[in-house]
Amino acid sequence: MGLEKVINDIMDTAHTEISRINTEADVEESQILDEAKENAKQIRGNRLVEANLDIERMRRQEISSAKLEVKRAILNARKEALEKVYNNTVDLIATLPDPKQEELLKAIIETNQSSGARIYSNEKSEDIVKKLSSLEYAGNIDCIGGVVIENEDGTIRLDYRYDVILKNVYEHSLKNTSEILFG
């Protein structure tokens, strides 16, 4: 019976040891699973944060791009409107009736002919300019109206073509005109 008792004691000790090892293994397995779940949660959370940041960055880029497109479209529309006004003004000046043309040319010539020896105009205004000016008529120039007065040696030219005057006025008042029209 002594041997049976030793075997039973060994078996009891072995069962206890197996139980202890199994319990420790279960605890360790549970810890490993908990850590793995926590790591997975952290990874998911980090990826979710990154995805949200990427989405927000893309949204801001799209909004910025859309705003830029809208500004570009508005600026193009404004530019077209200003160009239309400019072109309409050119057409109005080009089709001024002869009395108005003569009145404008008379004012320009009387004020500036003492500075020159020759005068140029467009073909349409040639007769009016010859009538109003004592300067030598030097020929026709391509313009919508107005005159160019030149000194004897051609070193000084006073350019009073309506195209040039209108362009200068347009460029100098473009900002103010735009503010008045578009705020």
Secondary structure, DSSP 8 states (H G I E B T S, - for coil): -HHHHHHHHHHHHHHHHHHHHHHHHHHHHHHHHHHHHHHHHHHHHHHHHHHHHHHHHHHHHHHHHHHHHHHHHHHHHHHHHHHHHHHHHHHHHHT--HHHHHHHHHHHHHHHGGG-SEEEE-GGGHHHHHHH--SEEEEE-SSSSEEEEE-TTSS-EEEEEHHHHHHHHHHHHHHHHHHHHH-
